[in-house]
Amino acid sequence: MMLFFVSDAPAQPHGYQLHTAYRLWLASPESQHLPRLLADLTEVVTDSITRAGAAGRRWHPLGPQGSMVNGGDMTLPAGAVYVGVGVTTLDSDQGRWQQLARTLHSSGDDRRRSVFDLKGQCFVLLTDGTALHVDRDPHAPIGADGVRCTKPLDPDRVIHYNPHEHLTDQGDTITRDTWTQLTHLHHTLTGHLLAGRPA
């Protein structure tokens, strides 16, 4: 899981600096079902907000109390603003990670597969309404980047039709459930971290 923040950085090309904090989970029963993991995380965030409020504090996902991250940019510059959340998984249309990991050394042919042969995917929601899905396929043909987005990735390019405009409603049941739970987490974080800020 990744949290994205931006801070003013006039020397940077677009005038801001992106900061990413993340939390990693090892393969375990609680991390095997991504939608359930995201739902549980939303409950933890809601509980952390409530507990901090009851103690007269304002909770922040980077801590110091009740931190929901364990790596990346753990300290933000003053004025940094939350802009989105994402999650990555090694589950893909090839199968669940636990199933695929067992096949790495027993592929049945002469060529041994490695983790670099496996697909992965990433789901991102941003505060401007953008949804982004990255389907990483190391064996995809050149030019097939696997990136689908609800908005144009090139702001100078005019697109009259975007087949991914309703991206969060597309895909199989697990994919749609992942979007639903990621949306709940994103709205919980947005409601708390951006409360009172101008839109």
N, C-alpha and C positions, 0 to 999 in steps of 0.2 A: 504494500500500500504506500502511496506517495502523496504528500501534501505539497502544493505549489504556492509560493508567495512571491511577490515582486516588491522591489524597493526602487526609489528614484536613483538613477545613475546617469547623469547628463552626459558623461563621456562615452557611454555605450551607444551603439548604432541606433537603437530605438528609444533611448532615454531611460531605460529601466534595466534592472538586474533580476534574473530569475533565481530563486532559492528553492531547493527541493530537499525536504526531509522525508525519511521513509521508515517503514517498519517491515522487517523480514520475519517470516514464520518458517520454521523447519517443517518438513513433512511430518504430520501428526494427525490424529483423529479430528482435532478441532480445526485443522486447516484443509481438510480434504474436500469440503463442499463450499465453494467460494460464496454463493449467495448467503448461506448460513453464517459464514465468517463475517461478512459485511453487516448482516443484521445484528449479530452479537456485538460487533464493534460500534454500531450506532447506539445500542443500549448502553455500552460502556461510556461513550461520549456524553450521552444524555445524563447518565448518573454522575459523571465527573462535573458537568456543568452545575447540576443541582447541588452536589456536595460543596463545591467551591462557593456557590452563592450563599448557602446556609452558613458557611464559615466567614462570610464577608469578603471573600476573595473573588477575583475574576479568573476563571480557568482558561488556560491556553494549551493547545495540543502539543506544544514543544516543552511543556513543563514550566517551572521545575517540579510542580506536584501534579501527579496524574498524567505524565507524558504518554502520548500514544505513539511515539516514534523511538527508534533505537539506532538511527544512523542518518548520514547526510548533513545538511545545514542545520545543526542543532541550535545555533544562535543566530538571530535575525537582527539586521540593523534597525534602528529606530524608524518607525513609520512604515515598516514592511506590511503588506496587505495580502490577505488570503485571496487566491484566485482560482483554486480548484483542487480536485482530488483525483487520483488514479489508482488503478490496481493492475498488477501483472500476474499471470499464471502460466504454468507450463502445461496445463490442461488445454487440449485443442481438439479439432475435428479428427485428429489421429487417435484420440483416446485420453483417458485420465493419466496424469503423471505417474501414479503408482503402478499402473499397468505397463506403461511405456518404459519405465526405468528397468523393469525386469527383462525387457527384450534387447537391451543394449548389447549384451555380451552373448546373446543367443539368437542372432538374426537368421540363422539357417543358411546363409550363403557365405562365400569366402570373404566378403568385405565386412569388417567389424564396424558397427555403428557407434557413434559417440553422442554425447549430449548436444554437440553442435549440429547433429543431423535432425534434431527434434524441433518442432514448431513451438511457438509460444504466442501469447497474445496480451494486449494491454487495452484497458478501458479508461477513458479520461472524461471528466466533466469539468467545465470551466464556468466561472461566474457570469460570463457574457452569453451563456446559453449554448456554447459549443460542446458537442459530444464527438469524441474521437476514438476510433477503434483501429488498433494496429495488429495485424495478423502476420507475425514474423515467420516466414518460411524460407529456410536456408537453401532450398532447392528450387525456389521460384525462378521463372525466366527473368532475364535482365529487363528492367523497366517495370516489372510488377512489384511495387513496393509494399502492397498489402495494407495501405493506409486508406481508411474511409473516414470521412468527416462530414458533419452536418453543415459546415460552412466552407467556402473556398479557402484552400491553404495558401494560395497566391492572391494577395489582395488586388493585384493589378490585372488579374484575369477575370473577365466577365463570364459567368456560367449561367445559362438560361434554364438548365434543368440539372438538378442534383439528385441522383438516385438514392443518396444517403441522407436526404433531408430528415427522414424519420428513422434514423439509425437505431435509436433505442427501442424501437418497436420491432426490429428485424432480428432474424436469427432463430436458433432453436430455443427450447424452453429454458435451458440453463443460461444461455446468453441473455435472454430477456429478463430472467430472474436476477442475473448479475446487474444489469442496468437498473432494475427497479431498486435493489438494495443499495447500489452505489448512489442512486439519486436520493434515497432517504438519508444516507450518511452526509452527502454533499449539502442537502438542505439544512440538516441539523448544524453542520459546521458554519454554513453561510449565515443562518439565522443568528447564531451566537457571535461569530467573529466579526461580522459586518453590520451588526445592529447599530442603528443610529448614524451610519455613514451615508453620505449622499450617493445615489445610484450612478 
